[in-house]
Amino acid sequence: MADIRADGSEILHYDNPEFPVFCRHNYIPAGAILSNTSLHWHDEVELIYIVDGRINHRINGKYIAIGKGEGLFINSRQLHLIIPDERENCELYCLIFKPSLLGTCIIMERLAGSVTDNESLEYIKLGEDTEWHRRILFDVKEAVELSERNGGETGVFTKLFDILGAITSNIELKSVTRISSDSDQKIVKEMISFIQHNYSSDISLDKICRAGSVGKTKCAELFKKFTRMTPMDYLRCYRIEMSFDLLTETDFSITHIATEVGFAGAGYYGEIFKKKVGVTPLEYRKCDGKI
């Protein structure tokens, strides 16, 4: 279960808090139900390199499919989610880091800021056919492998510098003082943040609309654009996601868990869970979430 700041952004927990870099070599089975797949955003930048298979992302309402030899750079504070492919497994390298890590001297701080503070850059789809893209993908793989070695932090730091340097050298970045999300993205963040902080209580469509200071029509349009769901369906999916850890890490009854995450009763919770996940809550618990 992700920790959330007051503004709705996700708080990432690092293996070493003094070195805020998240490096992983992951395998995601086809059709996997992940424990944290809801739309989210964070201060960190994120890079993905697909070694084999396919995976899908949604970034600020745009659907991006990436396959073997491709990758993504996702800039700071972009609304995004990962969607496992229904037919293909995926092996990938993932690199997430705080831009402030590079702010140890004025040159590096400006380099990081020129990328992360720029509203013109939401994401970059990377491919091995482009030489500077290929260098970035190689650096992502190298950084993850270096992170697994004792004393590998210096090498990882160098790779982060190289990655941002490759981006600033090869794309045109508009000059701005600070990033400012467009109005639609800001409204969606307000409404999602409201859901994240209040999902366990009674939430109506009117309350979600008030959180974003919009009417029902505009609310529905924005949720369709950014999540491909209605507002209430997004709420139900978020409640289901929040129940995953309760099912696998506690011995609470199904009725207690249903109430804890905001459902009126166990019957309706079970019905929605089966529809979204493909198994009942009890079956999910018995297999420890490995479905």
VEXVOMI-294284 format. One record per residue (C-alpha): residue number from 0; x, y, z. Coordinates in steps of 0.02 Angstrom, whole numbers, plus 50000, padded with zeros to 5 digits. Last residue first. Layout:
<palums>
<palum num="NUM" xx="X" yy="Y" zz="Z"/>
...
</palums>
This chain:
<palums>
<palum num="290" xx="49869" yy="49255" zz="49545"/>
<palum num="289" xx="49996" yy="49272" zz="49684"/>
<palum num="288" xx="49898" yy="49375" zz="49813"/>
<palum num="287" xx="49937" yy="49256" zz="49955"/>
<palum num="286" xx="49853" yy="49111" zz="49862"/>
<palum num="285" xx="49727" yy="49088" zz="50004"/>
<palum num="284" xx="49699" yy="49276" zz="50020"/>
<palum num="283" xx="49655" yy="49297" zz="49836"/>
<palum num="282" xx="49536" yy="49149" zz="49848"/>
<palum num="281" xx="49452" yy="49231" zz="49999"/>
<palum num="280" xx="49437" yy="49398" zz="49908"/>
<palum num="279" xx="49355" yy="49309" zz="49760"/>
<palum num="278" xx="49448" yy="49285" zz="49597"/>
<palum num="277" xx="49452" yy="49378" zz="49430"/>
<palum num="276" xx="49526" yy="49539" zz="49498"/>
<palum num="275" xx="49400" yy="49670" zz="49441"/>
<palum num="274" xx="49238" yy="49570" zz="49432"/>
<palum num="273" xx="49284" yy="49459" zz="49579"/>
<palum num="272" xx="49325" yy="49612" zz="49686"/>
<palum num="271" xx="49165" yy="49700" zz="49635"/>
<palum num="270" xx="49056" yy="49552" zz="49688"/>
<palum num="269" xx="49156" yy="49521" zz="49846"/>
<palum num="268" xx="49140" yy="49703" zz="49900"/>
<palum num="267" xx="48953" yy="49699" zz="49864"/>
<palum num="266" xx="48931" yy="49546" zz="49974"/>
<palum num="265" xx="49050" yy="49604" zz="50111"/>
<palum num="264" xx="48953" yy="49763" zz="50147"/>
<palum num="263" xx="48945" yy="49951" zz="50125"/>
<palum num="262" xx="49116" yy="49961" zz="50047"/>
<palum num="261" xx="49237" yy="50093" zz="50111"/>
<palum num="260" xx="49406" yy="50010" zz="50130"/>
<palum num="259" xx="49383" yy="49961" zz="50314"/>
<palum num="258" xx="49204" yy="49904" zz="50285"/>
<palum num="257" xx="49257" yy="49774" zz="50157"/>
<palum num="256" xx="49405" yy="49724" zz="50266"/>
<palum num="255" xx="49293" yy="49693" zz="50416"/>
<palum num="254" xx="49172" yy="49588" zz="50313"/>
<palum num="253" xx="49314" yy="49487" zz="50239"/>
<palum num="252" xx="49374" yy="49449" zz="50414"/>
<palum num="251" xx="49540" yy="49520" zz="50473"/>
<palum num="250" xx="49684" yy="49398" zz="50476"/>
<palum num="249" xx="49809" yy="49525" zz="50413"/>
<palum num="248" xx="49949" yy="49532" zz="50283"/>
<palum num="247" xx="49871" yy="49451" zz="50129"/>
<palum num="246" xx="49693" yy="49516" zz="50135"/>
<palum num="245" xx="49735" yy="49684" zz="50213"/>
<palum num="244" xx="49874" yy="49706" zz="50085"/>
<palum num="243" xx="49752" yy="49686" zz="49940"/>
<palum num="242" xx="49612" yy="49793" zz="50016"/>
<palum num="241" xx="49684" yy="49959" zz="49959"/>
<palum num="240" xx="49678" yy="49896" zz="49779"/>
<palum num="239" xx="49493" yy="49855" zz="49795"/>
<palum num="238" xx="49459" yy="50029" zz="49865"/>
<palum num="237" xx="49554" yy="50106" zz="49719"/>
<palum num="236" xx="49452" yy="50004" zz="49596"/>
<palum num="235" xx="49288" yy="50060" zz="49677"/>
<palum num="234" xx="49343" yy="50243" zz="49672"/>
<palum num="233" xx="49395" yy="50228" zz="49490"/>
<palum num="232" xx="49224" yy="50153" zz="49451"/>
<palum num="231" xx="49143" yy="50300" zz="49540"/>
<palum num="230" xx="49240" yy="50428" zz="49439"/>
<palum num="229" xx="49203" yy="50339" zz="49274"/>
<palum num="228" xx="49350" yy="50249" zz="49198"/>
<palum num="227" xx="49473" yy="50272" zz="49054"/>
<palum num="226" xx="49594" yy="50344" zz="49186"/>
<palum num="225" xx="49653" yy="50514" zz="49119"/>
<palum num="224" xx="49528" yy="50555" zz="48982"/>
<palum num="223" xx="49379" yy="50460" zz="49056"/>
<palum num="222" xx="49413" yy="50537" zz="49227"/>
<palum num="221" xx="49422" yy="50710" zz="49148"/>
<palum num="220" xx="49260" yy="50691" zz="49050"/>
<palum num="219" xx="49165" yy="50623" zz="49201"/>
<palum num="218" xx="49220" yy="50770" zz="49309"/>
<palum num="217" xx="49175" yy="50894" zz="49171"/>
<palum num="216" xx="48999" yy="50821" zz="49159"/>
<palum num="215" xx="48977" yy="50811" zz="49348"/>
<palum num="214" xx="49024" yy="50992" zz="49379"/>
<palum num="213" xx="49196" yy="51052" zz="49430"/>
<palum num="212" xx="49279" yy="51121" zz="49588"/>
<palum num="211" xx="49400" yy="50973" zz="49592"/>
<palum num="210" xx="49357" yy="50918" zz="49769"/>
<palum num="209" xx="49177" yy="50973" zz="49738"/>
<palum num="208" xx="49162" yy="50849" zz="49595"/>
<palum num="207" xx="49224" yy="50706" zz="49705"/>
<palum num="206" xx="49098" yy="50755" zz="49839"/>
<palum num="205" xx="48955" yy="50760" zz="49713"/>
<palum num="204" xx="49003" yy="50588" zz="49649"/>
<palum num="203" xx="48978" yy="50522" zz="49824"/>
<palum num="202" xx="49106" yy="50462" zz="49950"/>
<palum num="201" xx="49060" yy="50378" zz="50116"/>
<palum num="200" xx="49223" yy="50345" zz="50208"/>
<palum num="199" xx="49366" yy="50224" zz="50175"/>
<palum num="198" xx="49415" yy="50310" zz="50012"/>
<palum num="197" xx="49445" yy="50478" zz="50099"/>
<palum num="196" xx="49629" yy="50519" zz="50078"/>
<palum num="195" xx="49657" yy="50432" zz="49912"/>
<palum num="194" xx="49488" yy="50489" zz="49845"/>
<palum num="193" xx="49526" yy="50671" zz="49884"/>
<palum num="192" xx="49699" yy="50654" zz="49805"/>
<palum num="191" xx="49615" yy="50584" zz="49650"/>
<palum num="190" xx="49501" yy="50736" zz="49640"/>
<palum num="189" xx="49641" yy="50863" zz="49666"/>
<palum num="188" xx="49756" yy="50771" zz="49545"/>
<palum num="187" xx="49619" yy="50772" zz="49414"/>
<palum num="186" xx="49598" yy="50960" zz="49433"/>
<palum num="185" xx="49785" yy="50991" zz="49415"/>
<palum num="184" xx="49794" yy="50881" zz="49260"/>
<palum num="183" xx="49650" yy="50977" zz="49181"/>
<palum num="182" xx="49727" yy="51146" zz="49223"/>
<palum num="181" xx="49895" yy="51111" zz="49146"/>
<palum num="180" xx="50033" yy="51071" zz="49269"/>
<palum num="179" xx="50156" yy="51210" zz="49310"/>
<palum num="178" xx="50341" yy="51167" zz="49311"/>
<palum num="177" xx="50452" yy="51304" zz="49379"/>
<palum num="176" xx="50556" yy="51443" zz="49301"/>
<palum num="175" xx="50528" yy="51400" zz="49119"/>
<palum num="174" xx="50640" yy="51387" zz="48966"/>
<palum num="173" xx="50568" yy="51266" zz="48841"/>
<palum num="172" xx="50671" yy="51109" zz="48816"/>
<palum num="171" xx="50729" yy="51057" zz="48644"/>
<palum num="170" xx="50789" yy="50878" zz="48640"/>
<palum num="169" xx="50960" yy="50799" zz="48615"/>
<palum num="168" xx="51085" yy="50876" zz="48734"/>
<palum num="167" xx="50963" yy="50897" zz="48879"/>
<palum num="166" xx="50911" yy="50714" zz="48867"/>
<palum num="165" xx="51088" yy="50644" zz="48852"/>
<palum num="164" xx="51145" yy="50749" zz="49001"/>
<palum num="163" xx="51000" yy="50685" zz="49105"/>
<palum num="162" xx="51053" yy="50506" zz="49069"/>
<palum num="161" xx="51239" yy="50539" zz="49094"/>
<palum num="160" xx="51210" yy="50619" zz="49265"/>
<palum num="159" xx="51103" yy="50471" zz="49318"/>
<palum num="158" xx="51238" yy="50351" zz="49255"/>
<palum num="157" xx="51372" yy="50441" zz="49357"/>
<palum num="156" xx="51266" yy="50426" zz="49514"/>
<palum num="155" xx="51245" yy="50239" zz="49483"/>
<palum num="154" xx="51434" yy="50218" zz="49471"/>
<palum num="153" xx="51460" yy="50311" zz="49634"/>
<palum num="152" xx="51324" yy="50210" zz="49720"/>
<palum num="151" xx="51402" yy="50042" zz="49675"/>
<palum num="150" xx="51496" yy="50026" zz="49840"/>
<palum num="149" xx="51440" yy="49846" zz="49862"/>
<palum num="148" xx="51361" yy="49787" zz="49701"/>
<palum num="147" xx="51174" yy="49772" zz="49666"/>
<palum num="146" xx="51160" yy="49956" zz="49623"/>
<palum num="145" xx="51286" yy="49931" zz="49482"/>
<palum num="144" xx="51165" yy="49812" zz="49394"/>
<palum num="143" xx="51022" yy="49937" zz="49404"/>
<palum num="142" xx="51134" yy="50078" zz="49344"/>
<palum num="141" xx="51201" yy="49974" zz="49200"/>
<palum num="140" xx="51026" yy="49931" zz="49137"/>
<palum num="139" xx="50972" yy="50114" zz="49147"/>
<palum num="138" xx="51135" yy="50169" zz="49064"/>
<palum num="137" xx="51106" yy="50049" zz="48919"/>
<palum num="136" xx="50931" yy="50120" zz="48895"/>
<palum num="135" xx="51003" yy="50297" zz="48897"/>
<palum num="134" xx="51137" yy="50253" zz="48770"/>
<palum num="133" xx="51008" yy="50172" zz="48656"/>
<palum num="132" xx="50902" yy="50329" zz="48662"/>
<palum num="131" xx="51056" yy="50428" zz="48611"/>
<palum num="130" xx="51083" yy="50312" zz="48461"/>
<palum num="129" xx="50904" yy="50301" zz="48401"/>
<palum num="128" xx="50856" yy="50126" zz="48340"/>
<palum num="127" xx="50862" yy="50059" zz="48520"/>
<palum num="126" xx="50700" yy="50149" zz="48562"/>
<palum num="125" xx="50646" yy="50270" zz="48698"/>
<palum num="124" xx="50473" yy="50346" zz="48722"/>
<palum num="123" xx="50503" yy="50513" zz="48807"/>
<palum num="122" xx="50388" yy="50583" zz="48942"/>
<palum num="121" xx="50303" yy="50742" zz="49003"/>
<palum num="120" xx="50429" yy="50870" zz="48939"/>
<palum num="119" xx="50360" yy="51042" zz="48893"/>
<palum num="118" xx="50319" yy="51082" zz="49074"/>
<palum num="117" xx="50504" yy="51092" zz="49117"/>
<palum num="116" xx="50559" yy="51090" zz="49299"/>
<palum num="115" xx="50616" yy="50909" zz="49288"/>
<palum num="114" xx="50729" yy="50928" zz="49136"/>
<palum num="113" xx="50817" yy="51095" zz="49157"/>
<palum num="112" xx="50810" yy="51067" zz="49345"/>
<palum num="111" xx="50921" yy="50913" zz="49337"/>
<palum num="110" xx="51054" yy="51003" zz="49235"/>
<palum num="109" xx="51041" yy="51160" zz="49341"/>
<palum num="108" xx="51069" yy="51060" zz="49500"/>
<palum num="107" xx="51214" yy="50968" zz="49418"/>
<palum num="106" xx="51301" yy="51131" zz="49374"/>
<palum num="105" xx="51264" yy="51212" zz="49544"/>
<palum num="104" xx="51337" yy="51069" zz="49645"/>
<palum num="103" xx="51261" yy="50933" zz="49754"/>
<palum num="102" xx="51091" yy="50949" zz="49672"/>
<palum num="101" xx="51104" yy="50781" zz="49585"/>
<palum num="100" xx="51007" yy="50691" zz="49721"/>
<palum num="99" xx="50877" yy="50829" zz="49708"/>
<palum num="98" xx="50817" yy="50745" zz="49548"/>
<palum num="97" xx="50750" yy="50603" zz="49656"/>
<palum num="96" xx="50772" yy="50435" zz="49572"/>
<palum num="95" xx="50679" yy="50293" zz="49489"/>
<palum num="94" xx="50762" yy="50159" zz="49382"/>
<palum num="93" xx="50666" yy="50006" zz="49321"/>
<palum num="92" xx="50740" yy="49865" zz="49217"/>
<palum num="91" xx="50616" yy="49752" zz="49130"/>
<palum num="90" xx="50558" yy="49576" zz="49094"/>
<palum num="89" xx="50378" yy="49569" zz="49031"/>
<palum num="88" xx="50258" yy="49425" zz="49002"/>
<palum num="87" xx="50149" yy="49438" zz="48847"/>
<palum num="86" xx="49962" yy="49409" zz="48822"/>
<palum num="85" xx="49863" yy="49530" zz="48933"/>
<palum num="84" xx="50001" yy="49659" zz="48945"/>
<palum num="83" xx="50026" yy="49730" zz="49120"/>
<palum num="82" xx="49960" yy="49909" zz="49140"/>
<palum num="81" xx="50072" yy="50035" zz="49229"/>
<palum num="80" xx="50004" yy="50202" zz="49289"/>
<palum num="79" xx="50042" yy="50385" zz="49262"/>
<palum num="78" xx="50003" yy="50564" zz="49312"/>
<palum num="77" xx="50167" yy="50660" zz="49288"/>
<palum num="76" xx="50251" yy="50733" zz="49443"/>
<palum num="75" xx="50433" yy="50716" zz="49382"/>
<palum num="74" xx="50465" yy="50657" zz="49205"/>
<palum num="73" xx="50433" yy="50485" zz="49136"/>
<palum num="72" xx="50574" yy="50415" zz="49028"/>
<palum num="71" xx="50513" yy="50261" zz="48939"/>
<palum num="70" xx="50588" yy="50106" zz="48858"/>
<palum num="69" xx="50607" yy="50001" zz="48703"/>
<palum num="68" xx="50714" yy="49851" zz="48660"/>
<palum num="67" xx="50571" yy="49728" zz="48688"/>
<palum num="66" xx="50402" yy="49814" zz="48692"/>
<palum num="65" xx="50321" yy="49977" zz="48743"/>
<palum num="64" xx="50137" yy="50025" zz="48733"/>
<palum num="63" xx="50091" yy="50205" zz="48774"/>
<palum num="62" xx="49913" yy="50264" zz="48812"/>
<palum num="61" xx="49897" yy="50453" zz="48841"/>
<palum num="60" xx="49788" yy="50516" zz="48984"/>
<palum num="59" xx="49928" yy="50605" zz="49075"/>
<palum num="58" xx="50037" yy="50449" zz="49057"/>
<palum num="57" xx="49956" yy="50278" zz="49034"/>
<palum num="56" xx="50080" yy="50136" zz="49023"/>
<palum num="55" xx="50085" yy="49967" zz="48938"/>
<palum num="54" xx="50202" yy="49818" zz="48948"/>
<palum num="53" xx="50282" yy="49702" zz="48822"/>
<palum num="52" xx="50400" yy="49554" zz="48814"/>
<palum num="51" xx="50588" yy="49555" zz="48841"/>
<palum num="50" xx="50722" yy="49674" zz="48904"/>
<palum num="49" xx="50604" yy="49823" zz="48921"/>
<palum num="48" xx="50692" yy="49976" zz="48992"/>
<palum num="47" xx="50594" yy="50090" zz="49110"/>
<palum num="46" xx="50647" yy="50260" zz="49179"/>
<palum num="45" xx="50562" yy="50360" zz="49315"/>
<palum num="44" xx="50587" yy="50538" zz="49377"/>
<palum num="43" xx="50548" yy="50568" zz="49561"/>
<palum num="42" xx="50427" yy="50697" zz="49632"/>
<palum num="41" xx="50283" yy="50573" zz="49625"/>
<palum num="40" xx="50122" yy="50538" zz="49529"/>
<palum num="39" xx="49987" yy="50406" zz="49536"/>
<palum num="38" xx="49850" yy="50320" zz="49437"/>
<palum num="37" xx="49813" yy="50154" zz="49519"/>
<palum num="36" xx="49917" yy="49998" zz="49488"/>
<palum num="35" xx="49984" yy="49956" zz="49661"/>
<palum num="34" xx="49962" yy="49774" zz="49711"/>
<palum num="33" xx="49983" yy="49712" zz="49533"/>
<palum num="32" xx="49858" yy="49594" zz="49453"/>
<palum num="31" xx="49962" yy="49509" zz="49319"/>
<palum num="30" xx="49886" yy="49486" zz="49145"/>
<palum num="29" xx="50051" yy="49426" zz="49073"/>
<palum num="28" xx="50182" yy="49399" zz="49209"/>
<palum num="27" xx="50290" yy="49545" zz="49267"/>
<palum num="26" xx="50476" yy="49511" zz="49293"/>
<palum num="25" xx="50579" yy="49647" zz="49375"/>
<palum num="24" xx="50760" yy="49707" zz="49382"/>
<palum num="23" xx="50747" yy="49849" zz="49508"/>
<palum num="22" xx="50835" yy="50011" zz="49554"/>
<palum num="21" xx="50756" yy="50144" zz="49666"/>
<palum num="20" xx="50874" yy="50289" zz="49700"/>
<palum num="19" xx="50863" yy="50402" zz="49852"/>
<palum num="18" xx="51039" yy="50372" zz="49925"/>
<palum num="17" xx="51029" yy="50423" zz="50108"/>
<palum num="16" xx="50862" yy="50333" zz="50121"/>
<palum num="15" xx="50948" yy="50168" zz="50072"/>
<palum num="14" xx="50824" yy="50035" zz="50015"/>
<palum num="13" xx="50712" yy="50178" zz="49962"/>
<palum num="12" xx="50531" yy="50211" zz="50010"/>
<palum num="11" xx="50431" yy="50310" zz="49882"/>
<palum num="10" xx="50301" yy="50436" zz="49940"/>
<palum num="9" xx="50161" yy="50454" zz="49813"/>
<palum num="8" xx="50085" yy="50623" zz="49773"/>
<palum num="7" xx="49910" yy="50661" zz="49838"/>
<palum num="6" xx="49945" yy="50840" zz="49894"/>
<palum num="5" xx="49942" yy="50786" zz="50078"/>
<palum num="4" xx="50073" yy="50653" zz="50041"/>
<palum num="3" xx="50027" yy="50472" zz="50006"/>
<palum num="2" xx="50104" yy="50309" zz="50067"/>
<palum num="1" xx="50077" yy="50165" zz="49946"/>
<palum num="0" xx="50000" yy="50000" zz="50000"/>
</palums>
